[in-house]
């Protein structure tokens, strides 16, 4: 029998915390994530929007969803959005010093 599992990973300058628990449609999301967060980077899973924090969307998940939408619907806007996000990434990478350290 397959079980849905929620996986959470948080990090700060000093440590990384990982946790897994049964996924039940979002009712337990508060049990995985700490009560206070600076920024929550996530994949648009609806229960995350209920948490009180600053949000950022995971670009890898957004790109994956845009490719899916473009391939399935044939609409052009997902490809244009995909191209814009990749161009923005490339522009940031070009402007960033080579010796920059990610924090």
Secondary structure, 3 states (H helix, E strand, C coil): CCCCEEEEEEECCCCEEEEEEECCCCCCHHHHCCCCCCEEEECCCHHHHHCCCEEEECHHHHHHHHHHHHHHHCCCHHHHHHHHHHHHHHHHHHHCCCCCCCC
